[in-house]
Structure formats: structure tokens, C-alpha cells
């Protein structure tokens, strides 16, 4: 048996024993089938390459027996110097796993009640917001037709647009019918010359929006026809 010098590390003892027997890493692999990577790790006291405590301890035992060392002394030294490192490593591996696991949400009656309460509060404040907006703001009013400063030779003018459903629409102070979707359409007769048309929407809080349209009715005015470019006319003749 090789006499252990306890002042040396396990790796140093293993390496000196192998060199004393004039064995190469290839000889070790051929005889006990331990890959040179693991043999180098054992001789360098590097146990990070092993998957765990059992793995490293098993290889160390086989290698110590092969080198005719005192297995009991080698393992005792290993337990004193390195076993606690594996215990710490295993504890660290378990701890993050528990911390990373997402918390499980348990659907309990109290949880359901809390969710319903939160949703109810949100809905209530949304309702208050819209009520406040209606109370303080003027109704929405959009005029689709006519545009302002329109010149026409037709004495009947169609007025179309859209407003809020809870509003009333007036054209020149005359209330008109509002469709279920908030749209409206009304026809007014124009007088020759300048016509001023008021389109007003009033909500139940007496807030209102108003547009004024200036329309010029000229019976003798011919409809505006945009001139056709000569190149376009020539092209049309060629196609025909």
C-alpha cells in the first residue's frame, strides 16, 4: 500500500501514485475504463465535472483501489474536504426551483368575491365618468352634408348628419326626427340668394353643439363641369 501523506490533497496523492507506477492516462482508461477527463479531474481536485456526490465518490473509490491506496483513508479525506461542497450545491439547486415555480392561484369563494368586487368598482367609476362627460360636455354633432359656403341652383337642400342618441336635433329651430342609430336627414327649401342654416344638437343636460351653414341659391347658375384636358379627349377618340 502507498503511504498517504495527509498534508497533500487527494488529487496530488492520486497523481503521484499513478506516476510512481509509471501509468499513463491511457493505461488507466484501458484497465478500469475511467475516461481521462474524469481521471484528470480527480487528480486536480475538480469535482465540478461529476453529476453528483455518488458519481464522484464512486470513481474516486475505483481509482484509489486501482492505485493500491487505502480506500478508507482516501474516502475519509474526501468526506472531510469535499463532501460538504456537494451538499451545499444540492441545496442551492433545490432552492431556486422552489422560488422559480409560479404561485398557484386557487379559485376560492373569497377570491371570486374579491374579483367581482373589483370589477363592480371599475364599472361604477366608468359609469360615473361617462355621466360626468355627458353632464359637462356638449353632444357630438357631425354634419355630412352640406358643406359650408355651398353654391347651388337647386332650391331643395338635403341636410344629413349624426349626433348622440340622447340628443335632440334642430334645423333652423325646427325639431327633426332622429334615427335609432343617431343619424338624421332633413330637406329645407332655399330662397334665392343667401341662406343661413342652423343645425343644432341639444342633450338632456341643456348642453348643445351647433353648426352654421351658409348656402347661396342661384337658380340661373349652371352646374360646374370640370374641363376635360385635350390629351384625354384625344385618347378617348383614339379608343373609339
N, C-alpha and C positions, 0 to 999 in steps of 0.2 A: 504494500500500500504506500502511496505517495504521502509524505508527511505534510499536513496542511500548516501553512504559516498564516495565522489568523490576522496578521497585520495587513495582508493583501486582500484585494477584492476577489469576489468569486470569479469574475472574468479573468483576472490575472492568474489565478490558480489553475483554471481550466486551460488557458493558453500555454502556460509553462509546462503543464503535464503533457499536453499534446506535443509540444516541441521536444520535450525530453524523450518521448517515444519516437521522434522523427516521423511524425504523421502529418500528411497534408490534409487540407480540407476535402480534397477529392477522396483520400483514403477513408476519412470519416464517413463521407456520404456513401461510399461503396460498402462499408462494413455495417453501418447502423441506419442507413437511409435517412439521415437528417440533412436537409438541404444546406449548402454552405451559407445561405443567407441567415438561417437560424443559428448556425454554429458561430458565425461572426458576431451575431447579436448577443449570444451567451457570453462570448469572450470579451465583449465590450460593455457588459452590464447594461445592455439596451433591451429592455423588455417591452418596448412600445410596439414591436413588430408582431407580438403574440396577441391572439384574440382574447386571452383572459388568463386568470391565475392558474387554472388547471392545465391549460395548454403549455405555458412557460415552465411550470413545475414538472410536468411530465417529461419534456425534452431535457430539462436540466438533470433529472434523475437518470435518464437513459445515457446521457453523455458522461455523467460522473462515473457510472458503473463501467462504461466502456474504457474510460481512462484509469480505472482501478483506484479511484479516490474513495474516501469514506462518504458514502451517500448520506448517512445520518448527519455528519458534520456539515456537509455542503448544504443540505436542506435546512438545517438549523440556522446556519449563517444567512441563507436566503430569506427565511421567515423573519429573522431579526432585521434585515436590511431592506427588503423589497416587498414583502407580502402586504404591508400596510399601504403601499402605493396603489396596489390593485384594489384594496378595499375602498380607498378614497375615490379612485377612478370610477368604480362601480356605483358608488353613492351619487356621484356627480351625474352619471349617465341616467340614473333614475329620476333625479330631481328635476331637470329641465323638461322631461317628458310629462311630468305631472303638471308643471307650470304652463306648458305649451297647450295642453289639452284645453279646448274651448269649454267654457262653463255650459253645462246643460240647462236649458230653460224648461222648467217644469210648469205645465199648464194646470194651475190650481185654481179653485174658485176665487181666491183672493186676487190672483193675477188677472183673471178675466174681469173682475170688478174694477181693478185699477185701470186696465186698458179702456174699458167702457167709460170710466170717469174722465180720463184724459181726452178721449175723442169727443165726449159731450162738451167739455170745456172749450176745446178748439172750435167746434161747430158753433157754440154760443157766441164766441168772440168774433167769428167770421160773420155771423148774422148781425151782430151789433155794428160791425164795420160797414156792411152794405146798407144797413138802415141809416147810419150816420152819413154815409156818402149820398144817399138819396135825399136826406134831410137838408144837407148843406150844399149839395151840388145841383147844378141845372141839368135838365134831362138832355140826353143825347139827341141830336137832330141832324139828319143828313138829307140834303136836297140833291136828288139825282137829275132833275130837270125842272125848270130851265136854268141855263147859265145866266149869270148877271150880264146886263147890257146887251141882251139879245135883240136883234132887229128882224122882224118877221112881217110877211104880207098875209098872214092867216089870222083871222080875228078870234079864233078859239085857241086858247093856250092850255096845254096839259101840264099839270104840276104833279110830280111824283117824288117820293122820299121815304124816309123811315125814322122812327123815334122809339122811345121806351114804351113798353106795353102799358104802364100805369100812367101814361100822359094823355093829354087831350091836344089835338091839333086844330089850329085856326088859320084860315086863309082870309086875309082882309077882315078879321074879326068874326068870320063865319065859321062855326064849328063844322068839321068834316068827319066822316066815318073813318075809323082806324081798323085795319085788318087784324086778324088774330096774331099775325107774326110781327106786328108793329109797322107794316108798310101802309102807305096811303097813296091815293090818286084822286085828283080833282081837276075839273076843267073850268076855266073862267073866260068870260068874254072880254075882249080888249076894246078899248076905244082908240080912235085914230090919234096917233101921236104918242106922247109919253105916258106910260103906265107904271105905277109903283105898286108892287105886290108885297104884302107882309105875310110871311109864313112863320107861325109861332107855335111852340110846343110848351105846355104848362103841366107840371106834375102836381100831385096832391098836396105838396108842401108849398105850393104857390111859387116854386122856382121855375123859371122859364128860359128858353132859348129862342132866338128869333133871327131870321134871315130876311133881308130886304132885296128884292129883285127888281131891277129897272128894265122894263121891256118897251121897245119902240115898235108900234104897229104902223106900217106904211102899206096901204092897200096896193099902191102902184109900184111897189118895189118888186123887181123880178128876182127869182131865186138866184143866188150866186152859183155860177157854174165855173169851176176851175178850168183855165185854158189848157188845151192839150198840146204838148210840145210837138214841134214839126217832125222830129225824129220818130216819135211814137206813131204819128199819123202815117208816116211813110212806111213804117214797119207793118202797120195794120193793112195797108193797101197791098203790100207785097204778099202778106199771108193770104189775103182773099184772092 
